[in-house]
């Protein structure tokens, strides 16, 4: 028995254009229509306005990217911000502060 597939927006093509072509088109359309993370305010409210033009509904930022998805640079910025947030959370842990207070800084001897 054949496995049931979700066709999504490519259902409109019916049996035309072949299975792999329809599958590729489905992935691209799903990616472009989903909401993306804003590289400026980090909210998941960025929608595609036109080919390569993206708009954040929270902060109002309008910027360019790739035609079907936000550019790789925006994703890298997002990952950097996630790493910075994780580092700040580690620094704010109360157990870590006690350990750093017990250690005395090394004194340098000047001649």
N, C-alpha and C positions, 0 to 999 in steps of 0.2 A: 504494500500500500504506500502511496506517495505521501511525503511529508507535507503538511499544510504550511504555506508560506504567507508571510505578511507582505502585501504588495505596496501598500501606502499610496504615494502620489503617482507611481508609475502604472497603476492599475488602468489608467486612461489609455495606455498604449495597446492593451489587449495582448494578442499573440504576435504583434509586429516587432521588428527590430532585434529579436533574439534575446535569450535569457541573460547572458552576461552583460550585454549593453543596457538592458533594463535594470539590472542589479547595480551597475555602476552609476547610472543616472539616479537611482533611488538613494544611494549613499550620499551623493553630492547634494541632492535636494533636501535630504534630512539634515545634513550638516549646515546648510545655508539657512534653513528655516528655524533651527533651534536658537535659543537665547544663549549668548556668549557672555563671558566675563569682561567687564570694562577694564582696560589697562590703567585708567586714571583713578576711579573710585572703587574698583574691585567688586562692584555689584554685578549680579548676573542679569543684566537688563539691556544688553546690546542687541539690536536687531539690524538686519540688512535693509538699507533704504534703496539702494540701486547697486549695480555691479561695482564692487570695490568701495562702496560708501557705507559706513556703519555709524549708528547713532545710539547713544546711551540715554535711556529715558529717565534715569535718576539724576545724573549730573549734567546732562545736556551736551556732552562732548560729542562732536561729530568729527570723525577721522576716516582716513583711507586705510585699506588693507587689501587682502586678496579678494578676488571676485566672489568666491563661494564660502570663504571662512576668514576669520581675522588672521592677520599675518603671523608668522612665526615669531617675530620680534615681540609682539604683544603677549604671546604665550610665555616667552622667556622672561619678560618683565613680571608676569604673573607668578612664575615659579620663584623668581628672586624675592618678590614680596612675601610669598609663603615662607621662604627660608628665613627672612628677617623676622617675621612674626614668631616663628618657632624659636629663634634665638632669643628674642625678648622674653618669651614665656619661660625659657630655661633660666635666664638671669633673674627673673622675678620670684623664683621658688624660694620659700623661706629657709629651707634646710641648707641651701647653698651659701646663704649670707653668713650663717654661724661658722661654717668651715673657713671662709675667707678671713673672718675677723681673728681667728685663733693664730693664723700664720702671720709672722712678722716679716716685713719687707727686708730684703738683704741690703745691707749698707755697703756702699762702694768705698774703698780706701783710695784717697787721692794722695799722691806723693808730690 
